[in-house]
Amino acid sequence: MSSRNVATALRMFATLGRSQAGEASAMMGTGSALLAQRAAALGGPQAVNKGCSCRCGRVACMGACMPMRHLHAHPNPPSDPDQALEYLREGNKRFVNNKPHDSHPTRNLDRVKATAAGQKPFAAFLSCADSRVPVEIIFDQGFGDVFVTRVAGNIVTNEITASLEFGTAVLGSKVLMVLGHSACGAVAATMNGAAVPGVISSLYYSISPACKKAQAGDVDGAIAENVKVQMEQLKVSPVLQGLVKEGKLKIVGGVYDLATGKVTEIA
């Protein structure tokens, strides 16, 4: 983990309340020693609230123990990465079938108030910045459910990695998805090598390895390859790598179809 990423993560950690810091120290493993030390300085595991009366049955409410005020996405929060991924699959299926939750429990003002004190997203994303790819909507989620980073071409940078380390190691997201989409302009521009204004071409460096792996002119193939390339870049992080080894995190890929709304997973 680079000194820059460590410093960024520690600054984020310093803004957490004592109970969240204690929970974070309990969930983090190898590759997260510095963050764990910071958690200990803030109070350690003993600072965690011992329980609450909400239906989630876990430490989640940060003391605001009222019905439906839990910070998880579901009354039964995912217990492991596989279940978290299944929640995303189910949510996208509802979206594609145009059958979102009738009375969505996490898209209302009560949920806004409930998550004001903290967050416990079950999934994290590296998504393209395209305005047609609203992550929360296409997976039928709401406030506090998913931790999303977005950048054109869904490329990995130091800042993106630091943010996702925070979303997983500190906030507890159990699945991390790199999400590309059909007709991605950043990938198409990189493949064509066209002149673009300003510093837009700075995106080409991170996307070009995927374009080289795809067949000439195959933008769809390059989009899928780009998801794989960025997944591998994230796995370089000692923090994310440690969570994966401990079975606390799964890193997956997907491509969103702008025409159908369906997300196709990529191994």
C-alpha positions as CSV (number, residue, x, y, z in Angstrom):
1,M,0.0,0.0,0.0
2,S,1.6,3.3,-1.1
3,S,2.3,6.0,1.5
4,R,-0.1,8.2,-0.3
5,N,-3.0,5.7,-0.1
6,V,-2.2,5.1,3.6
7,A,-2.3,8.7,4.4
8,T,-5.6,9.1,2.6
9,A,-7.1,6.2,4.3
10,L,-6.0,7.3,7.7
11,R,-7.4,10.8,7.2
12,M,-10.8,9.1,6.3
13,F,-10.5,6.9,9.3
14,A,-9.9,9.8,11.6
15,T,-13.4,11.2,10.7
16,L,-15.2,8.1,11.9
17,G,-17.0,7.8,15.2
18,R,-15.5,5.5,17.8
19,S,-18.0,2.7,17.2
20,Q,-17.4,2.6,13.4
21,A,-13.7,2.6,14.0
22,G,-13.9,-0.4,16.3
23,E,-16.0,-2.3,13.8
24,A,-13.5,-1.6,11.1
25,S,-10.6,-2.9,13.2
26,A,-12.5,-6.1,13.7
27,M,-13.2,-6.7,10.0
28,M,-9.8,-5.7,8.6
29,G,-7.1,-8.3,8.1
30,T,-3.7,-8.7,6.5
31,G,-2.6,-5.7,4.4
32,S,-4.5,-3.4,6.7
33,A,-2.1,-3.2,9.7
34,L,-1.8,0.6,9.6
35,L,-5.5,1.1,9.5
36,A,-6.0,-1.4,12.3
37,Q,-3.5,0.6,14.4
38,R,-5.5,3.7,13.8
39,A,-8.7,1.9,14.9
40,A,-7.0,0.9,18.1
41,A,-6.0,4.5,18.7
42,L,-9.6,5.5,18.4
43,G,-10.8,2.9,21.0
44,G,-10.5,-0.5,19.4
45,P,-13.1,-3.3,19.4
46,Q,-14.3,-2.4,22.9
47,A,-15.7,0.9,21.5
48,V,-18.3,-0.9,19.4
49,N,-21.9,-0.7,20.5
50,K,-22.9,-4.2,21.7
51,G,-26.2,-4.4,19.9
52,C,-29.4,-2.7,18.9
53,S,-33.1,-3.5,18.6
54,C,-33.5,-3.1,14.8
55,R,-34.3,-6.1,12.6
56,C,-30.8,-6.4,11.2
57,G,-29.7,-8.0,14.5
58,R,-26.2,-6.6,14.3
59,V,-24.3,-3.5,15.4
60,A,-25.6,-1.2,12.7
61,C,-27.7,1.6,14.1
62,M,-24.9,3.6,15.8
63,G,-27.3,4.0,18.7
64,A,-30.4,5.0,16.8
65,C,-32.3,1.8,17.5
66,M,-35.6,2.4,15.8
67,P,-37.5,0.2,13.2
68,M,-36.1,0.5,9.7
69,R,-33.3,2.8,10.9
70,H,-30.6,0.2,10.4
71,L,-27.8,1.2,8.1
72,H,-27.8,-2.0,6.1
73,A,-29.5,-2.4,2.7
74,H,-31.7,-5.2,3.7
75,P,-33.5,-6.4,6.9
76,N,-31.2,-9.4,6.5
77,P,-27.8,-7.9,5.5
78,P,-25.5,-10.1,3.4
79,S,-23.4,-12.4,5.6
80,D,-20.7,-13.0,3.1
81,P,-19.4,-11.8,-0.4
82,D,-21.5,-14.5,-2.3
83,Q,-24.7,-13.3,-0.7
84,A,-23.8,-9.7,-1.3
85,L,-23.3,-10.5,-5.0
86,E,-26.6,-12.3,-5.1
87,Y,-28.3,-9.2,-3.7
88,L,-26.9,-7.2,-6.7
89,R,-28.0,-9.8,-9.1
90,E,-31.5,-9.8,-7.7
91,G,-31.6,-6.0,-7.8
92,N,-30.6,-5.8,-11.4
93,K,-33.2,-8.5,-12.3
94,R,-35.9,-6.4,-10.7
95,F,-34.7,-3.3,-12.6
96,V,-34.6,-5.2,-16.0
97,N,-38.1,-6.6,-15.4
98,N,-39.3,-3.1,-14.4
99,K,-40.4,-4.4,-11.0
100,P,-38.5,-2.4,-8.3
101,H,-39.4,-2.7,-4.7
102,D,-43.0,-1.3,-4.4
103,S,-42.2,0.6,-1.3
104,H,-38.4,0.8,-1.4
105,P,-37.2,0.7,2.2
106,T,-33.9,2.6,1.4
107,R,-35.2,5.3,-1.0
108,N,-37.1,7.7,1.3
109,L,-36.5,10.5,3.7
110,D,-36.6,8.1,6.7
111,R,-33.7,6.3,5.2
112,V,-31.9,9.6,4.6
113,K,-32.2,10.4,8.3
114,A,-31.3,6.9,9.4
115,T,-28.0,7.0,7.5
116,A,-27.0,10.5,8.5
117,A,-25.0,9.1,11.5
118,G,-23.0,6.6,9.4
119,Q,-23.0,4.1,6.6
120,K,-22.7,0.4,6.1
121,P,-22.8,-0.2,2.3
122,F,-22.8,-3.9,1.4
123,A,-21.2,-3.4,-2.1
124,A,-18.6,-1.1,-3.6
125,F,-18.3,-0.1,-7.2
126,L,-15.8,1.3,-9.7
127,S,-18.1,2.5,-12.5
128,C,-17.8,4.7,-15.6
129,A,-18.9,8.3,-15.1
130,D,-21.4,8.0,-18.0
131,S,-24.7,9.7,-17.0
132,R,-26.7,6.7,-18.3
133,V,-25.2,4.3,-15.7
134,P,-26.7,5.3,-12.3
135,V,-25.4,2.4,-10.2
136,E,-28.0,2.6,-7.4
137,I,-30.9,2.6,-9.8
138,I,-29.7,-0.2,-12.1
139,F,-29.2,-2.5,-9.1
140,D,-32.4,-1.3,-7.4
141,Q,-30.6,0.0,-4.3
142,G,-31.0,3.2,-2.2
143,F,-29.3,5.5,0.2
144,G,-26.4,3.9,2.1
145,D,-26.6,0.6,0.2
146,V,-23.6,0.9,-2.2
147,F,-20.3,2.8,-2.1
148,V,-19.7,4.1,-5.6
149,T,-16.6,5.6,-7.3
150,R,-16.9,6.8,-10.9
151,V,-14.5,7.9,-13.5
152,A,-14.6,7.9,-17.3
153,G,-13.6,4.5,-18.6
154,N,-13.9,3.0,-15.1
155,I,-10.1,3.1,-14.8
156,V,-8.1,2.6,-11.6
157,T,-6.1,5.5,-10.1
158,N,-4.5,6.0,-6.8
159,E,-7.5,8.0,-5.6
160,I,-9.9,5.4,-6.8
161,T,-7.9,2.6,-5.0
162,A,-7.8,4.6,-1.8
163,S,-11.5,5.2,-1.9
164,L,-12.3,1.6,-2.5
165,E,-10.0,0.5,0.3
166,F,-12.0,2.8,2.5
167,G,-15.3,1.4,1.3
168,T,-14.3,-2.2,1.9
169,A,-11.7,-2.3,4.7
170,V,-13.4,0.4,6.8
171,L,-17.1,0.5,5.8
172,G,-17.3,-3.2,5.2
173,S,-18.5,-3.7,1.7
174,K,-18.3,-7.4,0.9
175,V,-18.3,-7.3,-2.9
176,L,-16.5,-4.9,-5.2
177,M,-17.6,-4.7,-8.8
178,V,-15.8,-3.0,-11.7
179,L,-18.7,-1.9,-14.0
180,G,-18.2,-1.1,-17.6
181,H,-21.0,-0.4,-20.1
182,S,-21.8,-0.9,-23.8
183,A,-20.9,1.9,-26.2
184,C,-18.3,3.3,-23.8
185,G,-17.0,6.5,-25.4
186,A,-13.7,6.4,-23.5
187,V,-12.9,2.9,-24.7
188,A,-14.0,3.8,-28.3
189,A,-11.8,6.9,-28.3
190,T,-8.8,5.0,-27.0
191,M,-9.2,2.4,-29.7
192,N,-9.5,5.0,-32.5
193,G,-6.7,7.1,-31.1
194,A,-8.6,10.2,-32.1
195,A,-7.4,13.7,-31.1
196,V,-9.4,15.1,-28.2
197,P,-9.4,18.4,-26.4
198,G,-7.7,19.2,-23.1
199,V,-6.4,16.3,-21.1
200,I,-9.0,13.8,-22.1
201,S,-6.4,11.7,-23.8
202,S,-4.8,11.0,-20.4
203,L,-7.5,8.3,-20.1
204,Y,-5.9,6.4,-23.0
205,Y,-2.9,5.2,-21.0
206,S,-5.0,3.1,-18.6
207,I,-7.4,1.8,-21.3
208,S,-5.0,1.0,-24.1
209,P,-3.9,-2.4,-22.7
210,A,-7.5,-3.6,-23.0
211,C,-7.7,-2.3,-26.6
212,K,-4.5,-4.2,-27.5
213,K,-6.0,-7.4,-26.2
214,A,-9.2,-7.1,-28.2
215,Q,-9.6,-7.6,-31.9
216,A,-9.1,-4.6,-34.1
217,G,-12.3,-2.5,-34.2
218,D,-14.1,-4.7,-31.6
219,V,-15.2,-2.0,-29.1
220,D,-17.4,-4.4,-27.2
221,G,-14.5,-6.8,-26.7
222,A,-12.3,-4.0,-25.6
223,I,-14.9,-2.9,-23.1
224,A,-15.0,-6.3,-21.5
225,E,-11.2,-6.6,-21.5
226,N,-11.0,-3.2,-19.9
227,V,-13.1,-4.4,-17.0
228,K,-10.7,-7.3,-16.5
229,V,-7.6,-5.1,-16.7
230,Q,-9.0,-2.8,-14.1
231,M,-10.0,-5.7,-11.8
232,E,-6.4,-6.9,-11.9
233,Q,-5.1,-3.4,-11.1
234,L,-7.3,-3.3,-8.0
235,K,-6.0,-6.7,-6.9
236,V,-2.5,-5.2,-6.6
237,S,-3.7,-3.3,-3.5
238,P,-2.5,-5.1,-0.3
239,V,-5.6,-4.0,1.5
240,L,-8.0,-5.4,-1.1
241,Q,-5.8,-8.5,-1.6
242,G,-5.8,-9.2,2.1
243,L,-9.6,-9.0,2.3
244,V,-10.0,-11.3,-0.6
245,K,-7.6,-13.9,0.9
246,E,-9.6,-13.8,4.2
247,G,-12.8,-14.4,2.4
248,K,-14.2,-11.0,3.4
249,L,-14.3,-9.6,-0.1
250,K,-15.0,-10.7,-3.7
251,I,-13.8,-8.6,-6.7
252,V,-16.0,-9.1,-9.7
253,G,-16.6,-7.4,-13.1
254,G,-19.7,-6.6,-15.1
255,V,-20.8,-4.8,-18.3
256,Y,-24.1,-2.8,-18.3
257,D,-26.1,-2.8,-21.5
258,L,-27.4,0.7,-22.2
259,A,-30.2,-0.7,-24.3
260,T,-31.6,-3.4,-22.0
261,G,-30.5,-2.4,-18.5
262,K,-29.0,-5.9,-18.0
263,V,-25.6,-6.3,-16.3
264,T,-23.6,-9.2,-17.6
265,E,-20.9,-10.5,-15.2
266,I,-17.4,-11.0,-16.3
267,A,-15.1,-13.5,-14.6
